[in-house]
Amino acid sequence: MGVAARAQRPPREFERRSGAMADSARWARQLQAALREWEPRAVEELLRRGADPSLVQEGGAAAVHLAARARHPRALLCLRILLRRGADPNARSAEALTPVHVAAAWGCRGALELLLSRGGDPTLRDQDGLRPLDWALRQRHHSCARVLRELDRPARTPEPAEKFPVAPADLELAMCGGRVSAGSPAVSAPPRVSLASEQRTCRAERPAAQEVTVEPPEPRSSETTRSPDCSSDTFVTALEDSPQPGHPAGTPGPAAAPRPPRGAMAAGDEALSCQLQALTLTAEAPIVASLPGDGDPGASHPQGPVPPMSDLQLLQALRALGHSPGPVTPFTRGHYLRRLQEAQASLGHSPELAEALRTGHIPDCQAHEAALTQHFQRLDPAKRWRGGVTKSSFTYLLLDPRQTRGLPARASSLTLAECLQCFVGAIFYVGKGTRARPDAHLWEALGYRERPGKKACPKVRRILDIWASGRGVISLHCFQHAVAVEAFTREACLLDALGIQTLTNQKQGHYYGEAACWPPTQRRRLGVYLLHRALLVFLAEGERELRPQDIQARG
């Protein structure tokens, strides 16, 4: 063979390294697919086969970034396995985000503490100059912010094992029912699994409960072929068997338990092979590991999903709502879409109410309300108080029954956040009334109804529209037997929490007494608390609609 021919042939060492790099990338893609399903066994095996958990993929993130969103024990176990196998807790994504950034932005305190204990650096900044603490504060994850603020050095020393929701690396794989040795490259006692899927099944017969061992790595190939023992294209998940009597879930059986026959182990090998093949089939999908709005999974938004839009349209929509987003990339797009959806759902409301609508968490303002009430208990009659000192006032809310849709009857099947969203969405006016004229606002609308040419205010137009649809107005009276200034103050708190632009009110409320000196945040928090109390009154009393004939009868 001539010199020229030998020069054209790539060296064998180069071929070997190229093949190893291709394998590493392929295993890394499968590793991210396994992390989507939070499968500790598959994660452990793929790492043993050479998957690099710190390798940044096409989506701009590495597997360790994806695992940093861990919340529940099974997910935390996957993150612990990655870190034990050498994942870099300070690996940079395409946007210079580290796993510590991701955990802080998602509000995953367990994952954050685990990353910090393994050398995660909370002082690193992303491409926008933000630290993990900045992300935690932006997303209002106060528990994560406290953890980061308490640090007095870049790397956090390990804390006691009981701080973490899952067992240490050298303890059992609690979610899988097996045990992993800290120094072993493979699963020494894999869990018992049964593979189940509604659309994809393995044709090999397997016992219901069996021990599984891992097959050697498959030969390298440019394209991963389908397993001959599997059908369809959906992911095969590993489901734990029911715990045996006498053994709590996640606890391995006695050490002296007999090993299963070779046939059962072979069937288990086929099961794991089938699972890894399924990971291969789904691994080509791009990974988008985005920063969230922390939201709890399953939180509903009245506005529905955001329609498809380009990156430019997404930026313009966020800026129109007063946000200042950074560049939209595959890594950040999901975060900005969630932020847009939440902003649209809480459009015009105060930040405190928007948080309550998203999470269902009501601020504890019982002490503030007690202080407010106590201040107005005994007013000095010698002073001139707006509305006098007679306790004949109350605060009322006008609701549209077309929006509540029978909320009291269906509240038992909804979460608190969903009930609050429906209730708040139906409120169109907040006011202060008296026992002498309890329905003055409805009497006003009745006068306009009899004289159609007369120009009406937004509140009256809304009442007339409800009546024209054949429905009645819901007038909810709350916080009764109060002096006028107390009712005005409660009205002001409700207006500040709801946001006057979301109502038909035309002017802000007025504060009196101690509340006049409170900061705006405290007033809005009390407003959210009062809204929750009003919701409880509404659920207890039910929907009572007032139509024109009802007002006339009362007159």
Buried (B, 14 or more C-beta within 10 A) or exposed (E): EEEEEEEEEEEEEEEEEEEEEEBBBBBBBBBBBBBBBBBBBBBBBBBBBBBBBBBBBBBBBBBBBBBBBBBEBBBBBBBBBBBBBEBBBBBBBBBBBBBBBBBBBBBBBBBBBBBBBBBBBBEBBBBEEBBBBBBBBBBBBEEBBEBBEEBEEEBBEBEEEEEBBBBBBEEBBBBBBBBBEEEEEBBEBBBBBBBEBEEBBBEBEBBEBBBBBBBEEBEEEEEBEEBEBBBEEEBBBBEBBEEEEEEEEBEBEEEEEEEBEEEBBBBBBBBBBBBBBBBBBBBEEEBBBBBBBBBEEEBBBBBEEBEEEEBEEBBEBBEEBEEEBBEBBBBBBBBBBBBBBBBBBBEEBBEBBBBBBBBBEBBEBEEBBEBBEEBBEEBEEEEEBEBBBEBBBBBBBBBBBEBBEEBBEEBEEBBBBBBBBBBBBBBBBBBBBBEEEBBEBBBBBBEBBEEEEEEBBEBBBBBBEBBEEEBBBBBBBBBBEBBBBBBBBBBBBBBBBBBBEBBBBEEEBBBBBBBEEBEEEBBBBBBBBBBBBBBEEBBEEEBEBBBBEBBEEEE
